[in-house]
Amino acid sequence: MITLRPADERGHADHGWLNTRFTFSFADYQDPRHMGFRTLRVINDDRIAGGGAFGPHPHRDMEIITYMVEGQLEHQDNMGHGAVLRRGDVQHMTAGRGVVHSEANHSATEPLRLLQIWIFPEKRGLAPDYQDRHFDEKARVDRLRLIASTDGRDGSLIINQDVDLYDSELAKGTEVRQTLRPGRHAWLQVITGEVTLNGKALKEGDGAAVSDESELTIVGKSKKAEFLLFDLS
């Protein structure tokens, strides 16, 4: 069963410096029909204007992944980490017992786009942690490339939940497949372009929840299509 989450039905907030779309309930956007999927709780598609910033704010008991799409993100946290993230970079924080961090557009003029992803951890009260990694964009072309997992295999970031997160960039007509083990589920989130998922059409910003499917076939339908695929317990 595949249930589509159309881009134009997502929650929306425009604060001037921040224009964001919420796949699931978040902040002032609350919809009991869309509170997450399995252990996936948040997918926010954030576009931050030049000079825009989230001031210091706390998180706890959540696995937080930041996936860079364009621009430069400046990060600071109370664990002593500071970084400027760019396209190809993926950041992970275990908020655990509590972290405080800030995020800002490193450029005063250029736009920034990122996906902020929250996943419930396997247990509460974990020690806070931070990691980021640059992934070569060529390694995701016309294939599924693992970027986060519970065991860190294939050079992926380690997260504290039974989730495999893949990214991919497909040319038009290119096909990739993912086999889902019995009892597994999936979420596909289109970043740019258009794809089909088992024959169902998705465009930029669309998502799809998958259950009771043994194999996924994803086909690029535009010149270039970028997406994330979550393999979930």
Buried (B, 14 or more C-beta within 10 A) or exposed (E): EBEBBEBEBBBEBEEEBBBBBBBBBBEEBEEEEBEBBBBBBBBBBBBBBBEBBBEEEEBBBBBBBBBBBEBBBBBBBEEEBEBEBBBBBBBBBBBBEEBBBBBBBBBEEEBBBBBBBBBBBBEEEBEBBBBBBEBEEEEBBEEBBBBBBBEEEEEBBBBBBBBBBBBBBBEBEBEBEBEBEEEBBBBBBBBBBBBBBBEEEBBBBBBBBBBEBEEBEBBBBBEBBBBBBBBBB
